[in-house]
Amino acid sequence: MSTRSLQIGLRFSRGIFCSYVGSSCWPLQTTIKRTKVTKASSKRWVQRQGSDMYAREAKEQGLRSRAAFKLLEIDQSHKIFKAGQTVIDLGFAPGSWTQVAVDHTRPNGRVLGIDILPAAPPKGAIAVQGDFMSPLVQAGIKEYLENPDEVEKRAVEGDQTKQQESGQESGSARTREKQSAPASAVDTVDVMLSDMLMNTSGNAFRDHATSMDLSNVALDFALDTLRPGGSFVCKFYAGGEDSLLERRLRSAFDRVKREKPAASRGESREQYFVATGKKKRRKVESVKGGGGRG
Ligand SMILES: C[S@@+](CC[C@H](N)C(=O)[O-])C[C@H]1O[C@@H](n2cnc3c(N)ncnc32)[C@H](O)[C@@H]1O
């Protein structure tokens, strides 16, 4: 195992831009452990991709990954997307779900991707880099949702002035942003997607626990920000506690289904919850058993 530190800041970017929100780069020092990718394992991965029809088709259609086909199948069955919707895509990188969301919400849709890793958003989307488990990152997303036009404008302005700013200046801006980050809920999101998962460790218990943490925190955020009637699609790594997550979903949404799309590899324990028809007045406090660890 090799350990590397990454400086994670809350940065909104559009296309090839990489802009700070105003001057708010909140440096959250995050240590990410990475398993060394050996030559043999990367060769096996390349071979598998080559013989995989979804990977081939994704390449042909200009989609950033084969994962797009999972969301396309889910949308075909559950009719999640409509023109003009606001969509949040948690764990968006490399961005094929975001591409599907942009395409299916035209015209006038708005798609925001969040990922802990740096990645340029697909055309038509905006992205923020940060650890979604951080309350500061969640506050930044809520700030965006409360006034997306303003934040996008500031992102462009911030990009123009960023190069002139010193580290010290962004430190004081950070304090201002922390103080002004809104805590209020904003019911403006139509669809919340979460495909978040780091590389699995091979330890089924640990991978399941990590996945439940991510899913519960994503659901808490969805309860705060989804409109009544909104939809939540969430990847999870199956295991003993997924029935608790399902129970929470059932208390907050009219319909909840487990899905294993054809493009999801048979040997993988990943599945998806598709929850549609968010009930009115279902907030975190009324839907017990949340992650709440953020
Ligand atoms: C399977 S990939 C998503 C693929 C994506 N849906 C697509 O179609 O291209 C999972 C992503 O979740 C991200 N992720 C995992 N944990 C995260 C966290 N705590 N905050 C933000 N992103 C996270 C990973 O960095 C990774 O890019």
PDBQT file of the ligand as one rigid body, heavy atoms in Angstrom, charges set to zero:
ROOT
HETATM    1  C1  LIG A 301     -17.905   4.200  -9.727  1.00  0.00    +0.000 C 
HETATM    2  S1  LIG A 301     -17.236   5.815  -9.748  1.00  0.00    +0.000 S 
HETATM    3  C2  LIG A 301     -18.536   6.747 -10.445  1.00  0.00    +0.000 C 
HETATM    4  C3  LIG A 301     -18.703   6.560 -11.917  1.00  0.00    +0.000 C 
HETATM    5  C4  LIG A 301     -19.629   7.603 -12.512  1.00  0.00    +0.000 C 
HETATM    6  N1  LIG A 301     -21.012   7.403 -12.072  1.00  0.00    +0.000 N 
HETATM    7  C5  LIG A 301     -19.614   7.579 -14.011  1.00  0.00    +0.000 C 
HETATM    8  O1  LIG A 301     -20.626   7.221 -14.595  1.00  0.00    +0.000 OA
HETATM    9  O2  LIG A 301     -18.603   7.979 -14.600  1.00  0.00    +0.000 OA
HETATM   10  C6  LIG A 301     -17.352   6.248  -8.064  1.00  0.00    +0.000 C 
HETATM   11  C7  LIG A 301     -16.838   7.644  -7.765  1.00  0.00    +0.000 C 
HETATM   12  O3  LIG A 301     -17.203   7.985  -6.425  1.00  0.00    +0.000 OA
HETATM   13  C8  LIG A 301     -16.217   8.863  -5.949  1.00  0.00    +0.000 C 
HETATM   14  N2  LIG A 301     -16.296   8.942  -4.478  1.00  0.00    +0.000 N 
HETATM   15  C9  LIG A 301     -16.121   7.955  -3.584  1.00  0.00    +0.000 A 
HETATM   16  N3  LIG A 301     -16.237   8.419  -2.331  1.00  0.00    +0.000 NA
HETATM   17  C10 LIG A 301     -16.515   9.751  -2.438  1.00  0.00    +0.000 A 
HETATM   18  C11 LIG A 301     -16.745  10.794  -1.494  1.00  0.00    +0.000 A 
HETATM   19  N4  LIG A 301     -16.702  10.559  -0.172  1.00  0.00    +0.000 N 
HETATM   20  N5  LIG A 301     -16.994  12.041  -1.959  1.00  0.00    +0.000 NA
HETATM   21  C12 LIG A 301     -17.019  12.282  -3.277  1.00  0.00    +0.000 A 
HETATM   22  N6  LIG A 301     -16.806  11.339  -4.231  1.00  0.00    +0.000 NA
HETATM   23  C13 LIG A 301     -16.557  10.083  -3.810  1.00  0.00    +0.000 A 
HETATM   24  C14 LIG A 301     -14.918   8.232  -6.447  1.00  0.00    +0.000 C 
HETATM   25  O4  LIG A 301     -13.860   9.168  -6.454  1.00  0.00    +0.000 OA
HETATM   26  C15 LIG A 301     -15.313   7.773  -7.840  1.00  0.00    +0.000 C 
HETATM   27  O5  LIG A 301     -14.955   8.698  -8.825  1.00  0.00    +0.000 OA
ENDROOT
TORSDOF 0
